[in-house]
């Protein structure tokens, strides 16, 4: 099984976007630009059930994030 997460960010100055996947066991690949990102997780391991995955936006003003739990 696999899942793809998407994230869009905006800010001034334009923030950097990154994914915080913690110690995710499953194979994952991300594609990010400054304002758009996607994270594809494939062959999801049951060991990752309940783990939190966050999309993080950061610039000189500060940081914000949104998270999901993988089940």
C-alpha positions as CSV (number, residue, x, y, z in Angstrom):
1,X,0.0,0.0,0.0
2,X,1.1,3.6,-0.6
3,X,0.0,7.1,0.2
4,X,0.9,10.5,-1.2
5,X,0.7,13.6,1.0
6,X,0.6,17.2,-0.4
7,X,1.4,20.5,1.2
8,X,1.2,24.1,0.0
9,X,2.7,27.1,1.8
10,X,2.7,30.8,1.5
11,X,4.5,33.7,3.2
12,X,6.6,36.8,3.0
13,X,9.4,36.2,2.7
14,X,8.7,33.0,0.8
15,X,9.2,30.1,3.3
16,X,11.2,27.0,2.8
17,X,9.2,23.8,3.0
18,X,10.4,20.5,4.3
19,X,8.9,17.2,5.6
20,X,9.5,16.0,9.1
21,X,9.1,12.2,9.0
22,X,10.8,11.4,12.2
23,X,12.1,7.8,12.2
24,X,9.8,6.5,9.5
25,X,10.6,2.9,8.5
26,X,8.7,2.8,5.3
27,X,10.3,3.9,2.0
28,X,9.6,7.5,1.2
29,X,10.5,10.1,-1.4
30,X,9.7,13.8,-1.4
31,X,9.5,16.4,-4.1
32,X,9.5,20.0,-2.8
33,X,9.9,23.5,-4.1
34,X,9.6,26.6,-1.9
35,X,5.8,26.6,-1.9
36,X,4.6,23.1,-3.0
37,X,5.6,19.7,-1.7
38,X,4.6,16.1,-2.0
39,X,5.7,13.1,0.0
40,X,5.1,9.6,-1.3
41,X,5.3,6.7,1.1
42,X,5.4,3.2,-0.4
43,X,5.2,-0.3,1.0
44,X,4.0,1.1,4.3
45,X,5.2,-0.9,7.2
46,X,2.9,-1.7,10.2
47,X,5.8,-0.4,12.3
48,X,4.9,3.1,11.1
49,X,1.3,3.0,12.3
50,X,0.5,6.0,14.5
51,X,3.7,7.9,13.5
52,X,3.3,11.6,12.9
53,X,4.4,13.2,9.6
54,X,4.6,17.0,9.4
55,X,4.8,19.5,6.6
56,X,6.9,22.4,7.9
57,X,7.2,26.0,6.5
58,X,10.0,28.2,7.8
59,X,11.2,31.7,7.0
60,X,12.8,34.6,8.9
61,X,9.5,35.4,10.6
62,X,9.1,31.9,12.1
63,X,7.9,28.4,11.6
64,X,4.5,26.8,11.1
65,X,3.5,23.2,10.5
66,X,0.6,20.9,9.9
67,X,0.7,17.2,10.8
68,X,-1.1,13.9,10.1
69,X,-0.8,10.5,11.8
70,X,-0.1,7.5,9.6
71,X,-2.6,4.7,10.3
